[in-house]
């Protein structure tokens, strides 16, 4: 078999400006777009959950507003995984308890391929 890819073989060659995996006239879902985000993980979290404060929080907006679904509840406690954070700041705005939120240090965090 030659080095021709399957798409080329079937006459479905990508046009300039098309994103990989996107067929003409078809848009990528938000899940597919988020799958294109690359992360450089820092050893230190840029968001720190204040466990004692979170235990008292009745609203727990963070469980519902994070588009990456990084906040979870386990045994009545809020757990957070900063490694997939999209850096949108939604949790910072929604949290009534003054969340300790900072952008990651230079060179770390989310790297968006298609803006």
C-alpha positions in Angstrom: 0.0 0.0 0.0 1.3 3.5 -0.8 1.7 6.5 1.6 -1.7 7.9 0.5 -4.0 8.3 3.4 -7.5 6.8 3.5 -9.2 10.2 3.1 -7.2 11.0 0.0 -8.0 7.6 -1.4 -11.7 8.1 -1.0 -11.5 11.6 -2.5 -12.1 13.4 0.8 -9.0 15.5 0.8 -8.9 18.3 3.5 -9.1 21.8 2.2 -6.9 24.6 3.4 -8.4 26.0 6.6 -10.2 22.9 7.6 -9.6 21.4 11.0 -8.4 17.8 11.2 -11.4 15.4 11.5 -13.8 18.0 10.3 -15.8 17.1 7.2 -17.0 19.9 4.8 -20.1 21.6 6.2 -19.8 19.8 9.6 -18.8 21.5 12.8 -16.8 19.9 15.7 -18.7 19.4 18.9 -17.5 21.2 22.0 -16.2 17.9 23.4 -14.2 17.3 20.2 -12.8 20.9 20.4 -11.9 20.5 24.1 -10.1 17.3 23.1 -7.7 19.3 21.0 -6.5 21.4 24.0 -3.0 20.5 25.2 -1.8 20.9 28.7 1.6 21.5 30.3 1.2 20.5 33.9 2.9 22.4 36.7 3.7 20.5 39.9 1.9 23.3 41.9 -1.8 23.9 41.6 -2.9 27.3 40.4 -6.3 26.9 42.1 -6.4 26.0 45.7 -9.7 24.7 47.2 -10.1 25.8 50.8 -11.5 22.5 52.2 -12.8 23.9 55.5 -14.6 26.7 53.8 -16.0 24.3 51.1 -17.4 22.0 53.7 -19.6 24.8 55.0 -20.7 25.9 51.5 -24.3 24.9 50.8 -24.5 26.2 47.2 -21.5 24.4 45.7 -21.8 26.1 42.3 -18.4 24.8 41.3 -19.9 21.3 40.9 -22.1 22.6 38.1 -20.3 25.6 36.4 -16.9 24.2 35.5 -16.9 23.3 31.7 -14.1 20.8 32.2 -16.0 19.1 35.1 -13.0 19.3 37.4 -14.9 19.7 40.7 -16.4 16.6 42.2 -18.0 15.7 45.5 -16.8 12.7 47.4 -18.1 11.8 50.9 -19.4 15.4 51.3 -16.1 17.0 50.4 -15.2 19.0 47.3 -12.3 17.5 45.3 -10.6 19.4 42.5 -8.2 18.3 39.8 -6.4 21.4 38.4 -4.6 19.4 35.7 -7.3 19.8 33.0 -8.3 23.4 33.9 -9.3 25.5 30.9 -8.4 28.7 32.8 -11.8 30.2 32.0 -12.3 31.6 35.5 -15.9 30.5 35.8 -15.4 28.8 39.2 -13.7 32.0 40.5 -16.8 34.1 39.5 -19.3 31.5 40.8 -17.7 30.8 44.1 -19.2 32.9 46.9 -16.3 31.9 49.2 -13.4 33.9 47.5 -11.7 30.9 45.8 -7.8 31.1 45.7 -7.5 31.3 41.9 -4.5 32.4 39.8 -3.4 31.8 36.2 -0.7 29.1 35.9 2.9 30.2 35.8 4.3 31.1 32.4 4.6 28.1 30.1 2.2 26.0 32.1 -1.6 25.4 31.7 -3.8 25.1 28.7 -2.5 25.5 25.1 -5.3 26.1 22.6 -4.7 24.9 19.0 -7.5 26.7 17.4 -8.1 29.7 19.6 
